[in-house]
C-alpha cells in the first residue's frame, strides 16, 4: 500500500494517510516521524483485517501512482 505524507498549509504540519486503508490519520512537524507513525497505523489496520478474517482492500501499489500523487491533496 502506498503511504503518503504531505505538508498541509491549512494545518501547518505534515499529514499522513494511506489510500485504500485509512484517510488522514496522523500529523506532526517532523516528516519522518509522521511517516513512522503512519507505517505503524497501517500495520495495525492490516492486523485488524487479518484478526477479523476480513479481506484486505485492493493494494494501491501497481495502480497508477501518478494518479494518486496528483490527487493526493483531495482525499
Secondary structure by P-SEA (a helix, b strand, c coil): cbbbbbbbccccbbbbbbccccccccccccaaaaaaaaaaaaaaaaaaaaaacccccccccccaaaaaaaacccc
